[in-house]
Amino acid sequence: MILSRIFRHPIKAHGREELASVLLSEGECLPFDRHWAVAHEAARLTDGWNRCANFSRGAKAPALMAMTCTLDEASRSVTLRHPDRPDLTFRPDEDPAEFIDWVRPLMPEDRAQSARIVSAGRGMTDSEFPSVSILSLTSLADLSAKMGTDLSIHRWRGNLWLDGVEPWAELDMIGQEIAIGDAVLRIEERITRCRATMANPETGQIDADTLQGLFNHYGHRDFGVYATVIRGGRIAT
């Protein structure tokens, strides 16, 4: 088993960034993963972590899936790129109004519009606990073959991609611990998928029914697992 690729998503559902290595900390998400999230105008937020229904995301706005990003940790500035928009560099903590104007053309008119950027002191992942998502390239290859289409890894917005394991073995690892580099993670639960995975991450257009494909071929809509970091350490591809 090898760690093939590492990704983080500084602003939830708004861009992906690939890393060569990262330092994991016990009980925390991958650093700066989902550090910020974009609350829509109908959000009902409480202090701290909030459910994904409060945020603009690919399940409701598939065009967001075509976004990439770069985070400058020192200045806490993010550069966003999208095939249909000019590049934008801004600081989510300081000047979100420019971002709200920039992202508006990517949001469907019949959906709640993006309103403000929030943070919670932890990653705003879809799990209630601070998690790192682990996915398998062999599982993706198996699903792609069964669906007859080459599914991009970027549809799934995972953190860690493993290679060299049997397809779907990760789904049977709940409760087990795995060592990656200097870190140890405990596999907690499966990730049940949403409509965001149906969008092509190059175009932001829906072009593959991944949910039906998962159900038809495997009897569920799960892809990947959530893990907890139980011993921190540096990991690298």
Secondary structure as the mmCIF struct_conf table of DSSP 4:
data_model
#
loop_
_struct_conf.conf_type_id
_struct_conf.id
_struct_conf.beg_label_comp_id
_struct_conf.beg_label_asym_id
_struct_conf.beg_label_seq_id
_struct_conf.end_label_comp_id
_struct_conf.end_label_asym_id
_struct_conf.end_label_seq_id
STRN STRN1 ILE A 2 ARG A 8
BEND BEND1 PRO A 10 PRO A 10
STRN STRN2 ILE A 11 ILE A 11
TURN_TY1_P TURN_TY1_P1 LYS A 12 ALA A 13
BEND BEND2 HIS A 14 HIS A 14
STRN STRN3 GLU A 17 LEU A 19
BEND BEND3 ALA A 20 ALA A 20
STRN STRN4 SER A 21 LEU A 24
TURN_TY1_P TURN_TY1_P2 GLU A 26 GLY A 27
BEND BEND4 GLU A 28 GLU A 28
HELX_LH_PP_P HELX_LH_PP_P1 CYS A 29 CYS A 29
BEND BEND5 LEU A 30 LEU A 30
TURN_TY1_P TURN_TY1_P3 PRO A 31 ARG A 34
STRN STRN5 TRP A 36 HIS A 40
TURN_TY1_P TURN_TY1_P4 GLU A 41 ALA A 42
BEND BEND6 ASP A 47 GLY A 48
HELX_RH_3T_P HELX_RH_3T_P1 CYS A 52 ASN A 54
STRN STRN6 PHE A 55 PHE A 55
TURN_TY1_P TURN_TY1_P5 GLY A 58 LYS A 60
HELX_RH_3T_P HELX_RH_3T_P2 PRO A 62 ALA A 66
STRN STRN7 THR A 68 ASP A 72
TURN_TY1_P TURN_TY1_P6 GLU A 73 ARG A 76
STRN STRN8 SER A 77 HIS A 82
TURN_TY1_P TURN_TY1_P7 PRO A 83 ASP A 84
STRN STRN9 ARG A 85 PHE A 90
TURN_TY1_P TURN_TY1_P8 PRO A 92 GLU A 94
HELX_RH_AL_P HELX_RH_AL_P1 PRO A 96 VAL A 103
HELX_RH_3T_P HELX_RH_3T_P3 ARG A 104 LEU A 106
BEND BEND7 MET A 107 MET A 107
TURN_TY1_P TURN_TY1_P9 GLU A 109 ASP A 110
BEND BEND8 ARG A 111 ARG A 111
HELX_LH_PP_P HELX_LH_PP_P2 ALA A 112 GLN A 113
STRN STRN10 SER A 114 SER A 119
BEND BEND9 GLY A 121 ARG A 122
BEND BEND10 ASP A 126 PHE A 129
STRN STRN11 VAL A 132 SER A 136
HELX_RH_AL_P HELX_RH_AL_P2 LEU A 137 MET A 147
TURN_TY1_P TURN_TY1_P10 GLY A 148 GLY A 148
BEND BEND11 THR A 149 THR A 149
HELX_RH_3T_P HELX_RH_3T_P4 ILE A 153 ARG A 155
BEND BEND12 TRP A 156 TRP A 156
BEND BEND13 ASN A 159 ASN A 159
STRN STRN12 LEU A 160 ASP A 163
BEND BEND14 GLY A 164 VAL A 165
TURN_TY1_P TURN_TY1_P11 PRO A 167 TRP A 168
HELX_RH_3T_P HELX_RH_3T_P5 ALA A 169 ASP A 172
TURN_TY1_P TURN_TY1_P12 ILE A 174 GLY A 175
STRN STRN13 GLU A 177 ILE A 180
TURN_TY1_P TURN_TY1_P13 GLY A 181 ASP A 182
STRN STRN14 ALA A 183 THR A 192
HELX_RH_3T_P HELX_RH_3T_P6 ARG A 195 MET A 198
STRN STRN15 ALA A 199 ALA A 199
TURN_TY1_P TURN_TY1_P14 PRO A 201 THR A 203
STRN STRN16 ILE A 206 ILE A 206
HELX_RH_AL_P HELX_RH_AL_P3 THR A 210 TYR A 218
BEND BEND15 GLY A 219 HIS A 220
STRN STRN17 ASP A 222 ARG A 231
STRN STRN18 GLY A 233 ALA A 236
#
